Amino acid sequence: MPDTYLIGEIGQNHNGSVDLAKLLIDKAVQPVKDELFNLNLKPWNAVKLTKRDLSEELSASAMNRPYDSPHSFGRTYGAHREKLELNDEQHLELFNYSKSKGLDFVETLCAIGCLNMLKLFTPDRLKVASRDLTNLPLLNAMAETNIPMIISTGMGGVEEIDDALEVITRHHKKVSILHCLSQYPSEYKNINLNSIHFLKDRYPEFEIGYSDHSIGIAIPLAAVAMGATTIEKHITLDRTMKGTDQAGSLAPDGMRRMVRDIRNLELAFGSKKKESNEAVQGARIKLERSIATKCNVTKGETLMEKHIHLLSPGDGLKWSEKNQLLGKKAKQDIQADEIIYLDMLQ
């Protein structure tokens, strides 16, 4: 099974600071180690930022609405949004920084005007936010770039997904579909991870993943176990920081633990077969049972079923092999409760 594509969603958890975003990128590339088995595991694959064009964001009245919130960065909602926006050159700086660290760079573009950024650099993937799944003009403009796309489905169903794919696939089929629930934080009863199976069955030609807004790391792990090949999760330096997404994000320790557990889960998948593994050979010899004497057997005595039972260790014959012993005579005296080996018989 290939590695799960893990996207650390910075979004706007940079709080308008390039330096803060760089610190998050540094966290995403930190080595991940499984201390128990001394394994160095692959870290996050990518980070993701979000770009809005405020002229195409909200109605004038909504932008001018007073924004009185502990998470507000401005007096009005428009001023708040403006404070959290990085310009195209800053996105380019973070793209170059991510690539220098070996990370892919994903951009969520929220308006056609945001595509001007692509004159400066080409992200590895373009992301369509759940809110824009029905924004077909935007999807068409993004698809025209021929850059691989990720569509999040947190606010849509089959009809919306089909309409989006119909527009995108006029240009290319490099699309990943992410199951998602646009509830922050997501209540477990609403997540419906079985949608992953549904999407894999309905859209077999596309990669299926999961964008998570639940608290913790259990749900992304379950999604990988159910076949999600991409996982997107918000990341932050500190969950108590100012900002609406911070509390529901993974802080550095959670980032490390999620990557560790998903990478170990990938190792655990194995292949579709069932057979004894070489790794258990020591345990088999120590713990499995072999045919042993139930009582003292004297030299020359014919071995019968009443003389045998099963004891550890497991380096002798199994019960299914008892016919190799029964009816044979003992070459020597054998004490009770000892394993019977073929060289003890004639």
C-alpha positions in Angstrom: 0.0 0.0 0.0 1.4 3.5 -0.9 2.0 6.1 1.8 -1.1 8.1 2.9 -0.7 11.6 1.6 -0.8 13.7 4.8 -1.6 17.4 4.4 -1.0 19.7 7.4 -3.5 22.5 6.9 -2.0 25.8 8.0 -5.0 27.6 6.4 -4.9 30.9 8.2 -3.4 29.6 11.5 -0.4 31.7 10.6 -2.5 34.7 12.0 -1.1 36.9 9.2 2.5 36.1 9.9 4.9 34.6 7.4 7.3 33.8 10.3 4.6 31.9 12.1 3.8 29.9 9.0 7.5 29.0 8.6 7.5 27.7 12.2 4.6 25.5 11.3 6.4 24.2 8.2 9.4 23.4 10.4 7.1 21.4 12.7 5.7 19.4 9.7 9.2 18.3 8.6 10.4 17.3 12.0 11.5 13.6 12.1 8.9 11.2 13.4 10.3 8.2 15.3 8.7 5.1 16.7 10.7 4.7 19.9 9.5 1.2 20.6 10.8 -0.4 17.4 13.4 2.3 16.7 11.9 3.2 13.3 12.3 6.5 11.5 8.9 7.2 9.9 8.0 9.5 7.0 6.7 12.9 8.2 3.9 15.0 6.6 3.8 15.1 2.9 2.5 18.6 2.4 1.3 21.8 4.0 -1.6 23.8 2.8 -2.4 27.5 2.8 -5.6 29.4 1.9 -5.8 32.4 -0.4 -8.9 34.6 -0.5 -9.7 37.5 -2.8 -11.6 39.9 -0.5 -13.2 41.6 -3.5 -14.9 38.2 -4.2 -15.5 37.1 -0.6 -18.6 38.5 1.0 -21.3 41.0 0.4 -20.5 44.6 1.3 -22.8 44.5 4.3 -21.2 41.3 5.6 -17.7 42.7 5.2 -18.7 45.8 7.1 -20.4 44.0 9.9 -18.8 44.6 13.3 -16.9 41.5 14.3 -16.8 41.4 18.1 -15.2 38.1 19.0 -12.2 36.9 21.1 -10.8 35.7 17.8 -11.2 38.9 15.9 -8.2 40.6 14.2 -10.2 43.6 13.2 -13.2 45.9 14.1 -15.2 44.6 11.1 -15.3 41.2 9.6 -13.7 42.6 6.4 -10.8 44.1 8.5 -10.5 40.8 10.3 -10.2 38.9 7.0 -7.7 41.4 5.6 -5.4 41.0 8.6 -5.3 37.2 8.0 -4.4 37.5 4.3 -0.9 37.0 3.0 -0.2 38.5 -0.4 1.0 36.6 -3.4 4.6 37.3 -2.8 4.4 36.0 0.8 2.7 32.8 -0.5 5.6 32.5 -3.0 8.0 32.8 -0.1 6.3 30.1 1.8 6.1 27.9 -1.3 9.9 28.2 -1.7 10.4 27.5 2.0 8.3 24.4 2.0 9.9 23.0 -1.1 13.4 23.6 0.4 12.3 21.5 3.3 11.0 18.7 1.0 7.3 19.3 1.5 4.7 19.6 -1.2 2.7 22.9 -1.2 -1.0 22.9 -1.6 -3.1 26.0 -2.1 -6.8 26.5 -1.4 -8.0 29.2 -3.8 -11.3 30.8 -2.9 -11.9 33.0 -5.9 -10.9 33.2 -9.6 -8.9 36.3 -8.8 -6.6 34.2 -6.6 -5.3 32.4 -9.7 -3.1 35.4 -10.3 -0.8 33.9 -7.8 0.0 31.1 -10.3 2.0 33.6 -12.3 4.6 33.4 -9.5 4.7 29.6 -8.8 2.9 26.4 -9.4 1.5 24.6 -6.3 1.7 20.8 -6.3 -2.1 20.7 -5.9 -5.0 23.0 -5.8 -7.6 22.6 -3.2 -11.3 23.4 -3.5 -12.9 24.2 -0.1 -16.2 22.6 0.7 -17.9 26.0 0.5 -16.8 26.2 -3.2 -17.8 22.7 -4.3 -20.8 24.4 -6.1 -18.7 27.3 -7.4 -18.5 25.8 -10.9 -16.9 28.9 -12.5 -14.0 28.7 -10.0 -13.7 25.0 -10.5 -13.5 25.4 -14.2 -10.8 28.1 -13.9 -8.8 26.0 -11.5 -9.1 22.9 -13.8 -7.9 24.8 -16.8 -4.5 25.1 -15.1 -4.1 21.3 -15.4 -2.7 21.3 -11.8 -3.9 18.2 -9.8 -6.9 19.1 -7.7 -8.4 18.1 -4.4 -12.1 18.7 -3.8 -13.6 18.7 -0.3 -17.2 17.6 0.1 -18.1 18.8 3.6 -21.2 20.7 2.4 -22.3 18.5 -0.5 -23.6 15.2 -1.6 -23.6 13.1 -4.8 -25.3 15.7 -7.0 -22.8 18.4 -6.1 -19.8 16.1 -6.5 -21.0 14.9 -9.9 -21.5 18.5 -11.1 -18.0 19.4 -9.9 -16.4 16.4 -11.5 -18.2 17.0 -14.8 -16.6 20.5 -14.9 -13.2 19.5 -13.8 -12.9 16.4 -16.0 -13.4 18.4 -19.2 -9.8 19.4 -18.5 -8.2 16.6 -16.6 -8.9 13.7 -14.2 -6.2 14.4 -11.7 -8.7 14.7 -8.8 -8.8 13.6 -5.2 -12.2 13.6 -3.5 -12.2 14.2 0.3 -15.0 13.1 2.5 -15.5 15.8 5.0 -18.0 17.3 7.5 -18.0 21.1 7.7 -18.9 21.2 11.4 -16.3 22.7 13.7 -15.5 20.7 15.7 -17.2 17.7 14.1 -19.5 15.6 16.3 -18.7 12.0 15.9 -22.3 11.0 15.3 -22.3 13.1 12.2 -19.0 12.1 10.6 -20.2 9.0 8.8 -16.9 7.5 7.8 -18.7 4.8 5.8 -19.0 7.6 3.2 -15.4 6.7 2.3 -16.5 3.2 1.2 -19.4 4.8 -0.7 -17.1 7.3 -2.5 -14.6 4.5 -3.4 -17.4 2.4 -4.9 -19.0 5.3 -6.8 -15.8 7.0 -8.0 -13.3 4.2 -8.5 -11.2 6.2 -11.0 -10.4 8.9 -8.4 -8.4 8.9 -5.2 -10.6 9.1 -2.1 -9.5 10.8 1.2 -10.7 12.5 4.3 -10.5 16.0 5.6 -11.0 16.0 9.3 -12.5 18.5 11.7 -12.8 16.3 14.7 -10.8 16.7 17.9 -7.9 14.4 18.3 -6.4 11.8 15.9 -8.7 8.7 16.2 -10.9 9.6 13.3 -8.1 10.2 10.7 -6.6 6.8 11.7 -10.0 5.1 11.2 -10.3 6.8 7.8 -6.9 5.4 6.7 -8.0 2.0 7.9 -11.1 2.4 5.7 -9.1 3.2 2.6 -8.6 7.0 2.6 -5.4 7.7 0.7 -5.2 11.4 1.6 -5.7 12.9 5.1 -6.0 16.6 5.7 -5.8 18.0 9.2 -5.5 21.5 10.7 -2.2 22.2 12.4 -1.1 24.9 14.9 1.8 25.8 17.1 -0.5 26.2 20.1 -4.2 25.3 20.4 -4.8 28.2 22.8 -3.7 30.8 20.3 -6.1 33.5 19.0 -7.9 32.3 15.9 -11.0 30.4 15.1 -9.3 27.2 13.8 -6.6 27.0 16.5 -8.5 25.0 19.2 -9.6 22.3 16.7 -6.1 21.9 15.2 -3.3 19.5 16.1 -0.5 21.1 18.1 3.1 19.8 17.5 2.8 16.7 19.8 -0.5 15.8 18.1 1.0 16.3 14.7 3.8 13.9 15.6 1.5 11.3 17.1 -0.9 11.3 14.2 1.9 10.8 11.7 3.5 8.1 13.8 0.3 6.2 14.2 -0.8 6.5 10.5 2.7 5.4 9.3 2.7 2.4 11.7 -0.9 1.6 10.5 0.4 1.5 6.9 3.1 -1.0 8.0 0.5 -3.1 9.7 -1.8 -3.5 6.6 0.4 -6.1 5.0 -1.2 -8.1 2.2 -4.5 -10.0 1.6 -3.4 -13.4 2.9 -3.2 -15.3 6.1 -0.2 -17.4 7.0 2.3 -17.8 9.8 4.8 -15.0 9.9 8.5 -15.6 10.6 8.3 -12.9 13.3 6.3 -15.3 15.5 8.6 -18.3 15.2 10.2 -17.7 18.5 6.8 -17.4 20.2 5.6 -20.6 18.5 8.5 -22.6 19.8 8.1 -21.2 23.3 4.4 -21.2 23.6 2.7 -23.7 21.2 2.1 -27.2 22.3 3.7 -30.5 21.3 2.8 -34.1 22.0 4.2 -35.1 25.4 4.0 -38.1 27.7 1.0 -38.2 30.1 2.7 -40.8 32.2 6.0 -42.7 32.4 6.7 -44.7 29.3 9.2 -47.6 29.6 11.7 -48.7 27.0 10.0 -51.1 24.5 6.5 -50.0 25.4 4.2 -49.3 22.5 2.9 -45.8 22.5 -0.8 -45.4 22.6 -3.2 -42.4 22.7 -3.7 -42.9 26.4 0.0 -42.2 27.0 0.0 -38.7 25.4 -1.3 -35.2 25.9 0.0 -31.7 24.9 2.5 -29.5 26.6 4.9 -26.6 25.6 7.4 -25.9 24.1 6.2 -26.2 20.5 9.3 -27.8 19.0 7.8 -31.3 18.8 5.0 -32.9 16.9 1.5 -31.4 16.8 -1.7 -33.4 17.6 -2.5 -33.6 13.9 0.8 -35.5 13.6 0.1 -38.0 16.3 -0.1 -41.0 13.9 3.7 -40.6 13.4 4.0 -41.6 17.1 1.2 -44.0 17.9 2.0 -47.7 17.5 5.8 -47.1 17.8 7.9 -48.5 20.6 10.0 -46.4 22.9 13.8 -46.7 22.4 14.3 -45.5 26.0 12.5 -44.7 29.2 10.6 -41.5 28.9 9.5 -39.6 32.0 6.0 -38.3 32.3 5.3 -34.8 31.0 8.2 -34.7 28.6 8.0 -33.8 24.9 8.3 -36.9 22.7 10.6 -36.6 19.7 10.8 -39.1 16.8 14.4 -40.1 17.7 13.0 -41.5 21.1 11.0 -44.1 19.1 11.7 -47.1 16.9 
